[in-house]
Amino acid sequence: MELNDVMQTTFAAREFTDDPLPDDILFEILDIARFAPSGGNRQGNRVIIVRDQETKIALSDLARPAAKRYTAQIKAGESPWQSVYPTKVTEAEIEATEPSHHLTQSFIRAQVVLVFVVDLGKVASMDQFLDRVGVISGASIYPFVWNTLMAARQAGFGGTITTLAAAQEPKVQKLLNIPGEFAVAAVVPMGKPIKQLSKLRRNAVEEIATLETFDGAKFRKI
């Protein structure tokens, strides 16, 4: 596939066939993906390859608490897990909510689950003193994650970035023997998608790009 085609058709795959994802292909995927940039080229990125079924089930279970909140907020018409506006959903309502199947079960059916972590001792967290949730550290790990998904797409496989288990980071660290200075950035189930999408829905350039200021004129094609 051409690069443009890969970029425009790499979708969030959550349902997989029983087709294997051999180690040699996975190695090639990661061998390509590792050229992703990181701050200062310090390369604090690591990935843990999980094939053990019990561990995959454990990761699915660790995603459940966050998935319950996610589902409850969706049902309440809220943007789930956003950090700006207080939720109107009560803890009791969250606890009583059964999480959406697709949020937790993809780990179990996937041929492999990739857990991406980043060494916080190697990233420049420029926003660490701001009064908001930090996002800058992700610049040194998510390019690697996305490269992995695009390389998988090129090879005929797929997956999706999930972050629900990160809400239980200490337990994920204990499960996988991850040192405390490594943040859990993404848990990616991967395999052969049941259905390969070729057309994705995204906002148009005019809806996401403005000239000179946030409220500037829309950037339009000439």
N, C-alpha and C positions, 0 to 999 in steps of 0.2 A: 504493500500500500504506500501511496505517496504521503509525505508528512502532513499535508493539509487535510487529507482524508482521515488520517489517524486522529488529528486534533479535533475534527468535526464529528467524529463518530465514536469516540471513547466515552462510553456511558456507564452509569452505575449498575453493574451486574450483581444481582443478589440471588438468582436462581440458577443452579448449575446441573449439568448432566453428570453421569457417573464416569465420564471419560477421564483418564488420568492426566495429571500435569507432571510429567517426568522431571526428575532433578536436573537433567541436562538442559532442558528448555528453561526451567526456572533459573538456572545459573546464567544462561544467556540473557534472560530478561534483566536480572540484577546487574550483570556485567555492562549492559548498556545504560541502565538507570543510574549507575554510580557516578556518572559524569555530570550529574546535577550540581548547580552551584551551591555554595554555602558561605556564610559570612567569613571573610578573611581566608577562605579556602581551608578552614580549620577542620572541616569534615567530622563533625561530632555525631554524624548519623550512624545508627546501627539498625539492623533488622533481624528479628528472630523468626525463624521458619518453623511453624507448628503444624505437624501432621498427626500427632497423637490424638485420637478421638476423644479421650477423656479430658485432655487439656482444652480441646476446642469446645467441648460442652461446658467446661468451667468458665471459659471466656464468654460464652453465651449467657451463662448465669450471672456473671459480673456485669453484663450489659443490661440486665433486666431492671434494676432500680431506676437507672436513668431513662430507660425506654418507657417505664410506667409514667414518669413525669412528662416525657415527651408526648406520649399518646394522650394523656389527660389534658395537657395544654392545647393540643391540636383540637380535641373535641370541644374545648371551651372557646375556640376561635382565636387563640393566642399564637404568637410566634414562639415556638418552644425553646426553652433554655436561653432566651435572650437575657442580657444582663442590665438592661436599661430601665424597663418598667416592671414594677412588682406584679407577680402573678396573682390572679384572683382564685386560683385553684388551691384548695386546702390540702394539707398533708393526708387527711383521711380519704379525700377523693382520689389522690394519687395512689395511695396504698390499695384502694379498691379497684383500680383500673388494671385490666389485663392488657399488656403491651401488644402493639401491632406485631403480627407474626413475622413480617419481613425485617423487623428491627433486630431480632435476636436469632432467628433460625438459620440465617445464611451461613453462620460460622460452622454449623453442624454439617450442612450438605457440601460445603466447599472442600475441594481436594487439599487445599492448604490454606492456612491463615498466617498472614504476615503481620507481625507486630513491630511497628516502627517507633524507635525511641531516639531521643536527642540528648546529648551531653550538655547540660546547662552550664557547665564549667567552660564550655568552648564557644558559646553563642553570645553575641552582643545584644543584650535585652535593652534596647534604647528606651523602651517605654516603662521600665520597671518602677520609675518614680511618679508616673502619672496616676491619677485617681480613676482608673478604669481597669477592666480586664486586660491583661497583657496579650498581645498578638504578634509582636515583632519576632520573638524567638522562633516562630513557625517558619520564618523565611529561610532558616537553615535546615529544615527537614522536609517541608511539604513539596518543594521541587523534586526531591528524590522520590517521594511517594508518587507524585503525578507521573514522573518519568517511568516508574515501574508499571503503572497502569497503562500508559501509552505503549510501552514495549510489549506488555501482555496483549494488548489489542492487536498489535502488529503480528503477534504470534498466533492469533486466533483464540486467545483466552480473555478473561475479564475479571473484574472485581469492583469493589467500591470502597471509598474511604469511610470508615465508621469511627466515631469518637465516644460512643456511649460508655464503653468500658473504662475510659480515661477518668470518668467521675469516681471510679473505685481504684484509682491509681495505686495506693499502697497495697491493695490486695493483688493487683496485676503484677506489681513488682515482686511480691512474695511468691506468687505462682510460678513466675518465670525467672526468678533469681536475678532481677534487674537491680543494679545499684541505685541508691537513693538519689544520686545527682542526675540520673537519667529520667527525663519526662516521657511519659507515654503519649505519643502524638497521634497515632492512628492504628487501628486494627483492621486489616484488609483481608476479607475472605476472597479467595480466588479459585477459579476453575474454568471449565468450558461452559459458557452461558447457554441456557436452554434456547434463548432467542437472541440473535445478534441484531441490534438496532443499527439503522443506517441514517436515520434522520432524527435530530434532537431539537427540542424546543428551548430556545434561549431568547432573552431580550435583545432587541435590535441595537445596533451601535448608537443610534440616535437616542436611545433610552438610557444609555450608561455612560456616554461621553459628552462633556460640555467644554466650551472654549473659555480659557483663562480663569474662570472661577467656578465654584460648585454650582452656582445658580446662573451660569453663563449660557449663551446660546447653544443649542444642540448642535453637535458635530454631525454634519450631513454629507453624504456622498455628492460630489460635484458631477 
